[in-house]
């Protein structure tokens, strides 16, 4: 679906989009050649995808966002684009009273520089983006034990629910994410149900 929508965005047949989804248990492997060695247990489906990065877990309780946007000439700096995605993630965390930040060596969002709450992996073709971010809302953190997420030890992973001690749903976070990512990316994402 992302590839189809990316092609439509390249042809200006659709506006900029932000797909917000919750996947069943699945592992995705990016283009990094060492990614497969970071799968520790073969217990869920594995998909190779065109994004950058290593192996990532997606599953229930995790909000996955796929911005499919056409970058203008002024926006064609992929490091800046990654920082904008991080800005959106940090804003979402702040709305739950969490002081999240960046970690110099890694993209994503971190709590106290030690616990990773969100991961990012992108791809860009003809200046239209796909793939994006995975924010752990109420993810079962033990599911990360099947991998070294992004090449890291699974114990670094955390979630909004774990950090706040409250029950939080992906559906609750979706409108906040749409607004935060829209603000960070300079877009106005309008919510539409499939």
mmCIF file of the C-alpha atoms, coordinates in Angstrom:
data_MODEL
# 
_entry.id   MODEL 
# 
loop_
_atom_site.group_PDB 
_atom_site.id 
_atom_site.type_symbol 
_atom_site.label_atom_id 
_atom_site.label_alt_id 
_atom_site.label_comp_id 
_atom_site.label_asym_id 
_atom_site.label_entity_id 
_atom_site.label_seq_id 
_atom_site.pdbx_PDB_ins_code 
_atom_site.Cartn_x 
_atom_site.Cartn_y 
_atom_site.Cartn_z 
_atom_site.occupancy 
_atom_site.B_iso_or_equiv 
_atom_site.pdbx_formal_charge 
_atom_site.auth_seq_id 
_atom_site.auth_comp_id 
_atom_site.auth_asym_id 
_atom_site.auth_atom_id 
_atom_site.pdbx_PDB_model_num 
ATOM 1   C CA . UNK A 1 1   ? 0.000   0.000   0.000  1.00 0.00 ? 1   UNK A CA 1 
ATOM 2   C CA . UNK A 1 2   ? 2.814   2.403   0.860  1.00 0.00 ? 2   UNK A CA 1 
ATOM 3   C CA . UNK A 1 3   ? 4.509   1.868   -2.493 1.00 0.00 ? 3   UNK A CA 1 
ATOM 4   C CA . UNK A 1 4   ? 1.229   2.445   -4.353 1.00 0.00 ? 4   UNK A CA 1 
ATOM 5   C CA . UNK A 1 5   ? 0.523   5.616   -2.395 1.00 0.00 ? 5   UNK A CA 1 
ATOM 6   C CA . UNK A 1 6   ? 4.093   6.805   -2.856 1.00 0.00 ? 6   UNK A CA 1 
ATOM 7   C CA . UNK A 1 7   ? 3.746   6.425   -6.640 1.00 0.00 ? 7   UNK A CA 1 
ATOM 8   C CA . UNK A 1 8   ? 0.440   8.332   -6.521 1.00 0.00 ? 8   UNK A CA 1 
ATOM 9   C CA . UNK A 1 9   ? 2.050   11.090  -4.439 1.00 0.00 ? 9   UNK A CA 1 
ATOM 10  C CA . UNK A 1 10  ? 4.951   11.330  -6.906 1.00 0.00 ? 10  UNK A CA 1 
ATOM 11  C CA . UNK A 1 11  ? 2.351   11.833  -9.664 1.00 0.00 ? 11  UNK A CA 1 
ATOM 12  C CA . UNK A 1 12  ? 0.422   14.373  -7.499 1.00 0.00 ? 12  UNK A CA 1 
ATOM 13  C CA . UNK A 1 13  ? -2.661  12.111  -7.545 1.00 0.00 ? 13  UNK A CA 1 
ATOM 14  C CA . UNK A 1 14  ? -2.995  12.210  -3.736 1.00 0.00 ? 14  UNK A CA 1 
ATOM 15  C CA . UNK A 1 15  ? -2.065  14.832  -1.105 1.00 0.00 ? 15  UNK A CA 1 
ATOM 16  C CA . UNK A 1 16  ? 0.575   14.317  1.578  1.00 0.00 ? 16  UNK A CA 1 
ATOM 17  C CA . UNK A 1 17  ? -0.534  11.482  3.858  1.00 0.00 ? 17  UNK A CA 1 
ATOM 18  C CA . UNK A 1 18  ? 0.192   10.080  7.301  1.00 0.00 ? 18  UNK A CA 1 
ATOM 19  C CA . UNK A 1 19  ? -0.887  6.458   7.698  1.00 0.00 ? 19  UNK A CA 1 
ATOM 20  C CA . UNK A 1 20  ? -1.331  5.485   11.363 1.00 0.00 ? 20  UNK A CA 1 
ATOM 21  C CA . UNK A 1 21  ? -1.609  1.743   11.986 1.00 0.00 ? 21  UNK A CA 1 
ATOM 22  C CA . UNK A 1 22  ? -1.206  -0.986  14.577 1.00 0.00 ? 22  UNK A CA 1 
ATOM 23  C CA . UNK A 1 23  ? 0.374   -4.171  13.231 1.00 0.00 ? 23  UNK A CA 1 
ATOM 24  C CA . UNK A 1 24  ? 0.078   -7.779  14.418 1.00 0.00 ? 24  UNK A CA 1 
ATOM 25  C CA . UNK A 1 25  ? 3.341   -9.304  15.719 1.00 0.00 ? 25  UNK A CA 1 
ATOM 26  C CA . UNK A 1 26  ? 5.917   -8.955  12.948 1.00 0.00 ? 26  UNK A CA 1 
ATOM 27  C CA . UNK A 1 27  ? 9.610   -8.225  12.473 1.00 0.00 ? 27  UNK A CA 1 
ATOM 28  C CA . UNK A 1 28  ? 10.862  -5.955  9.705  1.00 0.00 ? 28  UNK A CA 1 
ATOM 29  C CA . UNK A 1 29  ? 14.414  -5.832  8.451  1.00 0.00 ? 29  UNK A CA 1 
ATOM 30  C CA . UNK A 1 30  ? 15.847  -2.704  6.870  1.00 0.00 ? 30  UNK A CA 1 
ATOM 31  C CA . UNK A 1 31  ? 18.672  -2.402  4.368  1.00 0.00 ? 31  UNK A CA 1 
ATOM 32  C CA . UNK A 1 32  ? 21.502  -2.748  6.907  1.00 0.00 ? 32  UNK A CA 1 
ATOM 33  C CA . UNK A 1 33  ? 23.427  -5.893  5.959  1.00 0.00 ? 33  UNK A CA 1 
ATOM 34  C CA . UNK A 1 34  ? 23.921  -7.023  9.570  1.00 0.00 ? 34  UNK A CA 1 
ATOM 35  C CA . UNK A 1 35  ? 20.215  -6.852  10.438 1.00 0.00 ? 35  UNK A CA 1 
ATOM 36  C CA . UNK A 1 36  ? 19.435  -10.581 10.155 1.00 0.00 ? 36  UNK A CA 1 
ATOM 37  C CA . UNK A 1 37  ? 21.999  -11.465 12.815 1.00 0.00 ? 37  UNK A CA 1 
ATOM 38  C CA . UNK A 1 38  ? 19.971  -9.387  15.298 1.00 0.00 ? 38  UNK A CA 1 
ATOM 39  C CA . UNK A 1 39  ? 17.034  -11.817 15.137 1.00 0.00 ? 39  UNK A CA 1 
ATOM 40  C CA . UNK A 1 40  ? 17.467  -13.984 18.231 1.00 0.00 ? 40  UNK A CA 1 
ATOM 41  C CA . UNK A 1 41  ? 14.317  -16.117 18.094 1.00 0.00 ? 41  UNK A CA 1 
ATOM 42  C CA . UNK A 1 42  ? 12.340  -17.236 15.058 1.00 0.00 ? 42  UNK A CA 1 
ATOM 43  C CA . UNK A 1 43  ? 8.848   -16.802 16.478 1.00 0.00 ? 43  UNK A CA 1 
ATOM 44  C CA . UNK A 1 44  ? 7.077   -14.318 14.234 1.00 0.00 ? 44  UNK A CA 1 
ATOM 45  C CA . UNK A 1 45  ? 6.907   -13.408 10.540 1.00 0.00 ? 45  UNK A CA 1 
ATOM 46  C CA . UNK A 1 46  ? 9.883   -11.502 9.120  1.00 0.00 ? 46  UNK A CA 1 
ATOM 47  C CA . UNK A 1 47  ? 9.647   -9.028  6.223  1.00 0.00 ? 47  UNK A CA 1 
ATOM 48  C CA . UNK A 1 48  ? 12.510  -7.345  4.429  1.00 0.00 ? 48  UNK A CA 1 
ATOM 49  C CA . UNK A 1 49  ? 11.612  -3.731  3.635  1.00 0.00 ? 49  UNK A CA 1 
ATOM 50  C CA . UNK A 1 50  ? 13.244  -0.862  1.790  1.00 0.00 ? 50  UNK A CA 1 
ATOM 51  C CA . UNK A 1 51  ? 13.724  1.449   4.778  1.00 0.00 ? 51  UNK A CA 1 
ATOM 52  C CA . UNK A 1 52  ? 17.070  2.146   6.359  1.00 0.00 ? 52  UNK A CA 1 
ATOM 53  C CA . UNK A 1 53  ? 18.076  0.623   9.638  1.00 0.00 ? 53  UNK A CA 1 
ATOM 54  C CA . UNK A 1 54  ? 18.199  -2.722  11.357 1.00 0.00 ? 54  UNK A CA 1 
ATOM 55  C CA . UNK A 1 55  ? 15.591  -5.176  12.637 1.00 0.00 ? 55  UNK A CA 1 
ATOM 56  C CA . UNK A 1 56  ? 12.468  -3.775  14.328 1.00 0.00 ? 56  UNK A CA 1 
ATOM 57  C CA . UNK A 1 57  ? 9.503   -5.352  16.093 1.00 0.00 ? 57  UNK A CA 1 
ATOM 58  C CA . UNK A 1 58  ? 5.970   -4.162  15.355 1.00 0.00 ? 58  UNK A CA 1 
ATOM 59  C CA . UNK A 1 59  ? 2.933   -5.389  17.221 1.00 0.00 ? 59  UNK A CA 1 
ATOM 60  C CA . UNK A 1 60  ? -0.169  -4.673  19.261 1.00 0.00 ? 60  UNK A CA 1 
ATOM 61  C CA . UNK A 1 61  ? 0.081   -1.587  21.441 1.00 0.00 ? 61  UNK A CA 1 
ATOM 62  C CA . UNK A 1 62  ? 2.519   0.132   19.097 1.00 0.00 ? 62  UNK A CA 1 
ATOM 63  C CA . UNK A 1 63  ? 1.541   3.092   16.923 1.00 0.00 ? 63  UNK A CA 1 
ATOM 64  C CA . UNK A 1 64  ? 3.293   2.900   13.563 1.00 0.00 ? 64  UNK A CA 1 
ATOM 65  C CA . UNK A 1 65  ? 3.255   6.008   11.398 1.00 0.00 ? 65  UNK A CA 1 
ATOM 66  C CA . UNK A 1 66  ? 4.045   6.127   7.697  1.00 0.00 ? 66  UNK A CA 1 
ATOM 67  C CA . UNK A 1 67  ? 4.347   9.696   6.372  1.00 0.00 ? 67  UNK A CA 1 
ATOM 68  C CA . UNK A 1 68  ? 4.002   9.661   2.587  1.00 0.00 ? 68  UNK A CA 1 
ATOM 69  C CA . UNK A 1 69  ? 4.902   13.229  1.793  1.00 0.00 ? 69  UNK A CA 1 
ATOM 70  C CA . UNK A 1 70  ? 6.513   15.037  -1.096 1.00 0.00 ? 70  UNK A CA 1 
ATOM 71  C CA . UNK A 1 71  ? 9.511   16.982  0.134  1.00 0.00 ? 71  UNK A CA 1 
ATOM 72  C CA . UNK A 1 72  ? 9.806   20.444  -1.388 1.00 0.00 ? 72  UNK A CA 1 
ATOM 73  C CA . UNK A 1 73  ? 13.195  21.670  -2.574 1.00 0.00 ? 73  UNK A CA 1 
ATOM 74  C CA . UNK A 1 74  ? 13.671  23.477  0.756  1.00 0.00 ? 74  UNK A CA 1 
ATOM 75  C CA . UNK A 1 75  ? 12.891  20.250  2.671  1.00 0.00 ? 75  UNK A CA 1 
ATOM 76  C CA . UNK A 1 76  ? 15.320  17.970  0.829  1.00 0.00 ? 76  UNK A CA 1 
ATOM 77  C CA . UNK A 1 77  ? 17.631  17.341  3.776  1.00 0.00 ? 77  UNK A CA 1 
ATOM 78  C CA . UNK A 1 78  ? 17.057  13.835  5.110  1.00 0.00 ? 78  UNK A CA 1 
ATOM 79  C CA . UNK A 1 79  ? 18.838  14.514  8.409  1.00 0.00 ? 79  UNK A CA 1 
ATOM 80  C CA . UNK A 1 80  ? 16.488  17.452  8.986  1.00 0.00 ? 80  UNK A CA 1 
ATOM 81  C CA . UNK A 1 81  ? 13.527  15.240  8.029  1.00 0.00 ? 81  UNK A CA 1 
ATOM 82  C CA . UNK A 1 82  ? 14.589  12.677  10.659 1.00 0.00 ? 82  UNK A CA 1 
ATOM 83  C CA . UNK A 1 83  ? 14.868  15.457  13.264 1.00 0.00 ? 83  UNK A CA 1 
ATOM 84  C CA . UNK A 1 84  ? 11.331  16.605  12.365 1.00 0.00 ? 84  UNK A CA 1 
ATOM 85  C CA . UNK A 1 85  ? 10.015  13.081  12.954 1.00 0.00 ? 85  UNK A CA 1 
ATOM 86  C CA . UNK A 1 86  ? 11.821  13.049  16.298 1.00 0.00 ? 86  UNK A CA 1 
ATOM 87  C CA . UNK A 1 87  ? 10.280  16.448  17.128 1.00 0.00 ? 87  UNK A CA 1 
ATOM 88  C CA . UNK A 1 88  ? 6.823   14.976  16.564 1.00 0.00 ? 88  UNK A CA 1 
ATOM 89  C CA . UNK A 1 89  ? 7.594   11.973  18.765 1.00 0.00 ? 89  UNK A CA 1 
ATOM 90  C CA . UNK A 1 90  ? 8.996   14.167  21.548 1.00 0.00 ? 90  UNK A CA 1 
ATOM 91  C CA . UNK A 1 91  ? 5.845   16.277  21.401 1.00 0.00 ? 91  UNK A CA 1 
ATOM 92  C CA . UNK A 1 92  ? 3.614   13.210  21.771 1.00 0.00 ? 92  UNK A CA 1 
ATOM 93  C CA . UNK A 1 93  ? 5.626   12.052  24.783 1.00 0.00 ? 93  UNK A CA 1 
ATOM 94  C CA . UNK A 1 94  ? 5.410   15.514  26.368 1.00 0.00 ? 94  UNK A CA 1 
ATOM 95  C CA . UNK A 1 95  ? 1.616   15.342  26.179 1.00 0.00 ? 95  UNK A CA 1 
ATOM 96  C CA . UNK A 1 96  ? 1.866   12.371  28.557 1.00 0.00 ? 96  UNK A CA 1 
ATOM 97  C CA . UNK A 1 97  ? 4.213   14.211  30.912 1.00 0.00 ? 97  UNK A CA 1 
ATOM 98  C CA . UNK A 1 98  ? 7.271   12.361  29.622 1.00 0.00 ? 98  UNK A CA 1 
ATOM 99  C CA . UNK A 1 99  ? 10.507  14.230  29.059 1.00 0.00 ? 99  UNK A CA 1 
ATOM 100 C CA . UNK A 1 100 ? 11.834  12.462  26.001 1.00 0.00 ? 100 UNK A CA 1 
ATOM 101 C CA . UNK A 1 101 ? 14.906  13.456  24.079 1.00 0.00 ? 101 UNK A CA 1 
ATOM 102 C CA . UNK A 1 102 ? 17.398  12.444  21.435 1.00 0.00 ? 102 UNK A CA 1 
ATOM 103 C CA . UNK A 1 103 ? 20.442  10.222  21.718 1.00 0.00 ? 103 UNK A CA 1 
ATOM 104 C CA . UNK A 1 104 ? 23.402  11.313  19.624 1.00 0.00 ? 104 UNK A CA 1 
ATOM 105 C CA . UNK A 1 105 ? 24.270  7.915   18.121 1.00 0.00 ? 105 UNK A CA 1 
ATOM 106 C CA . UNK A 1 106 ? 20.704  6.790   17.377 1.00 0.00 ? 106 UNK A CA 1 
ATOM 107 C CA . UNK A 1 107 ? 17.563  8.165   15.774 1.00 0.00 ? 107 UNK A CA 1 
ATOM 108 C CA . UNK A 1 108 ? 14.313  7.887   17.672 1.00 0.00 ? 108 UNK A CA 1 
ATOM 109 C CA . UNK A 1 109 ? 13.024  9.125   21.014 1.00 0.00 ? 109 UNK A CA 1 
ATOM 110 C CA . UNK A 1 110 ? 14.573  8.263   24.353 1.00 0.00 ? 110 UNK A CA 1 
ATOM 111 C CA . UNK A 1 111 ? 13.554  8.633   27.980 1.00 0.00 ? 111 UNK A CA 1 
ATOM 112 C CA . UNK A 1 112 ? 16.478  9.836   30.129 1.00 0.00 ? 112 UNK A CA 1 
ATOM 113 C CA . UNK A 1 113 ? 18.799  8.919   27.256 1.00 0.00 ? 113 UNK A CA 1 
ATOM 114 C CA . UNK A 1 114 ? 18.608  5.276   28.337 1.00 0.00 ? 114 UNK A CA 1 
ATOM 115 C CA . UNK A 1 115 ? 15.181  3.873   27.434 1.00 0.00 ? 115 UNK A CA 1 
ATOM 116 C CA . UNK A 1 116 ? 14.031  3.896   23.813 1.00 0.00 ? 116 UNK A CA 1 
ATOM 117 C CA . UNK A 1 117 ? 10.350  4.708   23.405 1.00 0.00 ? 117 UNK A CA 1 
ATOM 118 C CA . UNK A 1 118 ? 10.244  5.201   19.615 1.00 0.00 ? 118 UNK A CA 1 
ATOM 119 C CA . UNK A 1 119 ? 12.177  4.030   16.562 1.00 0.00 ? 119 UNK A CA 1 
ATOM 120 C CA . UNK A 1 120 ? 12.531  5.593   13.116 1.00 0.00 ? 120 UNK A CA 1 
ATOM 121 C CA . UNK A 1 121 ? 13.368  4.068   9.742  1.00 0.00 ? 121 UNK A CA 1 
ATOM 122 C CA . UNK A 1 122 ? 12.684  5.842   6.451  1.00 0.00 ? 122 UNK A CA 1 
ATOM 123 C CA . UNK A 1 123 ? 13.012  5.499   2.722  1.00 0.00 ? 123 UNK A CA 1 
ATOM 124 C CA . UNK A 1 124 ? 12.756  8.217   0.081  1.00 0.00 ? 124 UNK A CA 1 
ATOM 125 C CA . UNK A 1 125 ? 12.237  7.846   -3.670 1.00 0.00 ? 125 UNK A CA 1 
ATOM 126 C CA . UNK A 1 126 ? 12.050  10.834  -6.002 1.00 0.00 ? 126 UNK A CA 1 
ATOM 127 C CA . UNK A 1 127 ? 11.727  12.980  -2.859 1.00 0.00 ? 127 UNK A CA 1 
ATOM 128 C CA . UNK A 1 128 ? 8.589   11.240  -1.606 1.00 0.00 ? 128 UNK A CA 1 
ATOM 129 C CA . UNK A 1 129 ? 8.936   9.557   1.789  1.00 0.00 ? 129 UNK A CA 1 
ATOM 130 C CA . UNK A 1 130 ? 7.697   6.220   3.051  1.00 0.00 ? 130 UNK A CA 1 
ATOM 131 C CA . UNK A 1 131 ? 8.117   4.124   6.187  1.00 0.00 ? 131 UNK A CA 1 
ATOM 132 C CA . UNK A 1 132 ? 8.514   6.258   9.295  1.00 0.00 ? 132 UNK A CA 1 
ATOM 133 C CA . UNK A 1 133 ? 8.231   5.704   13.034 1.00 0.00 ? 133 UNK A CA 1 
ATOM 134 C CA . UNK A 1 134 ? 7.119   3.181   15.640 1.00 0.00 ? 134 UNK A CA 1 
ATOM 135 C CA . UNK A 1 135 ? 5.986   4.591   18.999 1.00 0.00 ? 135 UNK A CA 1 
ATOM 136 C CA . UNK A 1 136 ? 5.579   2.134   21.864 1.00 0.00 ? 136 UNK A CA 1 
ATOM 137 C CA . UNK A 1 137 ? 2.269   3.097   23.439 1.00 0.00 ? 137 UNK A CA 1 
ATOM 138 C CA . UNK A 1 138 ? 1.299   -0.005  25.436 1.00 0.00 ? 138 UNK A CA 1 
ATOM 139 C CA . UNK A 1 139 ? 3.502   -2.537  23.661 1.00 0.00 ? 139 UNK A CA 1 
ATOM 140 C CA . UNK A 1 140 ? 4.240   -5.833  25.438 1.00 0.00 ? 140 UNK A CA 1 
ATOM 141 C CA . UNK A 1 141 ? 7.922   -5.051  25.957 1.00 0.00 ? 141 UNK A CA 1 
ATOM 142 C CA . UNK A 1 142 ? 8.854   -8.723  26.355 1.00 0.00 ? 142 UNK A CA 1 
ATOM 143 C CA . UNK A 1 143 ? 8.146   -9.170  22.614 1.00 0.00 ? 143 UNK A CA 1 
ATOM 144 C CA . UNK A 1 144 ? 11.365  -7.238  21.896 1.00 0.00 ? 144 UNK A CA 1 
ATOM 145 C CA . UNK A 1 145 ? 13.342  -10.132 23.438 1.00 0.00 ? 145 UNK A CA 1 
ATOM 146 C CA . UNK A 1 146 ? 13.101  -11.921 20.065 1.00 0.00 ? 146 UNK A CA 1 
ATOM 147 C CA . UNK A 1 147 ? 15.551  -9.389  18.604 1.00 0.00 ? 147 UNK A CA 1 
ATOM 148 C CA . UNK A 1 148 ? 18.285  -6.902  19.299 1.00 0.00 ? 148 UNK A CA 1 
ATOM 149 C CA . UNK A 1 149 ? 16.060  -3.935  18.344 1.00 0.00 ? 149 UNK A CA 1 
ATOM 150 C CA . UNK A 1 150 ? 18.001  -1.612  16.054 1.00 0.00 ? 150 UNK A CA 1 
ATOM 151 C CA . UNK A 1 151 ? 21.064  -3.612  17.124 1.00 0.00 ? 151 UNK A CA 1 
ATOM 152 C CA . UNK A 1 152 ? 20.521  -2.793  20.820 1.00 0.00 ? 152 UNK A CA 1 
ATOM 153 C CA . UNK A 1 153 ? 19.737  -4.962  23.831 1.00 0.00 ? 153 UNK A CA 1 
ATOM 154 C CA . UNK A 1 154 ? 15.973  -5.467  24.154 1.00 0.00 ? 154 UNK A CA 1 
ATOM 155 C CA . UNK A 1 155 ? 15.980  -4.186  27.745 1.00 0.00 ? 155 UNK A CA 1 
ATOM 156 C CA . UNK A 1 156 ? 16.385  -0.588  26.490 1.00 0.00 ? 156 UNK A CA 1 
ATOM 157 C CA . UNK A 1 157 ? 12.852  -0.565  25.067 1.00 0.00 ? 157 UNK A CA 1 
ATOM 158 C CA . UNK A 1 158 ? 10.055  1.147   26.963 1.00 0.00 ? 158 UNK A CA 1 
ATOM 159 C CA . UNK A 1 159 ? 6.529   2.433   26.320 1.00 0.00 ? 159 UNK A CA 1 
ATOM 160 C CA . UNK A 1 160 ? 4.296   5.337   27.272 1.00 0.00 ? 160 UNK A CA 1 
ATOM 161 C CA . UNK A 1 161 ? 2.179   3.010   29.435 1.00 0.00 ? 161 UNK A CA 1 
ATOM 162 C CA . UNK A 1 162 ? 5.256   1.606   31.197 1.00 0.00 ? 162 UNK A CA 1 
ATOM 163 C CA . UNK A 1 163 ? 6.704   5.058   31.869 1.00 0.00 ? 163 UNK A CA 1 
ATOM 164 C CA . UNK A 1 164 ? 3.445   6.627   33.070 1.00 0.00 ? 164 UNK A CA 1 
ATOM 165 C CA . UNK A 1 165 ? 2.017   3.593   34.859 1.00 0.00 ? 165 UNK A CA 1 
ATOM 166 C CA . UNK A 1 166 ? -1.345  4.109   33.139 1.00 0.00 ? 166 UNK A CA 1 
ATOM 167 C CA . UNK A 1 167 ? -3.404  2.220   30.607 1.00 0.00 ? 167 UNK A CA 1 
ATOM 168 C CA . UNK A 1 168 ? -3.166  3.999   27.250 1.00 0.00 ? 168 UNK A CA 1 
ATOM 169 C CA . UNK A 1 169 ? -4.493  2.833   23.888 1.00 0.00 ? 169 UNK A CA 1 
ATOM 170 C CA . UNK A 1 170 ? -3.170  3.341   20.384 1.00 0.00 ? 170 UNK A CA 1 
ATOM 171 C CA . UNK A 1 171 ? -6.548  4.801   19.384 1.00 0.00 ? 171 UNK A CA 1 
ATOM 172 C CA . UNK A 1 172 ? -6.164  7.455   22.085 1.00 0.00 ? 172 UNK A CA 1 
ATOM 173 C CA . UNK A 1 173 ? -2.734  8.451   20.752 1.00 0.00 ? 173 UNK A CA 1 
ATOM 174 C CA . UNK A 1 174 ? -3.616  8.564   17.023 1.00 0.00 ? 174 UNK A CA 1 
ATOM 175 C CA . UNK A 1 175 ? -5.149  12.081  16.956 1.00 0.00 ? 175 UNK A CA 1 
ATOM 176 C CA . UNK A 1 176 ? -2.300  13.428  19.098 1.00 0.00 ? 176 UNK A CA 1 
ATOM 177 C CA . UNK A 1 177 ? 0.205   11.840  16.708 1.00 0.00 ? 177 UNK A CA 1 
ATOM 178 C CA . UNK A 1 178 ? -1.518  13.268  13.636 1.00 0.00 ? 178 UNK A CA 1 
ATOM 179 C CA . UNK A 1 179 ? -1.392  16.765  15.139 1.00 0.00 ? 179 UNK A CA 1 
ATOM 180 C CA . UNK A 1 180 ? 2.173   16.464  16.469 1.00 0.00 ? 180 UNK A CA 1 
ATOM 181 C CA . UNK A 1 181 ? 3.538   15.050  13.210 1.00 0.00 ? 181 UNK A CA 1 
ATOM 182 C CA . UNK A 1 182 ? 1.610   17.620  11.190 1.00 0.00 ? 182 UNK A CA 1 
ATOM 183 C CA . UNK A 1 183 ? 3.130   20.407  13.265 1.00 0.00 ? 183 UNK A CA 1 
ATOM 184 C CA . UNK A 1 184 ? 6.632   18.911  13.042 1.00 0.00 ? 184 UNK A CA 1 
ATOM 185 C CA . UNK A 1 185 ? 6.429   18.342  9.283  1.00 0.00 ? 185 UNK A CA 1 
ATOM 186 C CA . UNK A 1 186 ? 4.563   21.540  8.421  1.00 0.00 ? 186 UNK A CA 1 
ATOM 187 C CA . UNK A 1 187 ? 1.507   19.645  7.192  1.00 0.00 ? 187 UNK A CA 1 
ATOM 188 C CA . UNK A 1 188 ? -2.189  19.489  8.075  1.00 0.00 ? 188 UNK A CA 1 
ATOM 189 C CA . UNK A 1 189 ? -3.139  15.818  8.195  1.00 0.00 ? 189 UNK A CA 1 
ATOM 190 C CA . UNK A 1 190 ? -6.915  15.305  8.044  1.00 0.00 ? 190 UNK A CA 1 
ATOM 191 C CA . UNK A 1 191 ? -8.149  12.131  9.736  1.00 0.00 ? 191 UNK A CA 1 
ATOM 192 C CA . UNK A 1 192 ? -9.929  9.692   7.453  1.00 0.00 ? 192 UNK A CA 1 
ATOM 193 C CA . UNK A 1 193 ? -10.973 6.157   8.257  1.00 0.00 ? 193 UNK A CA 1 
ATOM 194 C CA . UNK A 1 194 ? -10.071 3.463   5.671  1.00 0.00 ? 194 UNK A CA 1 
# 
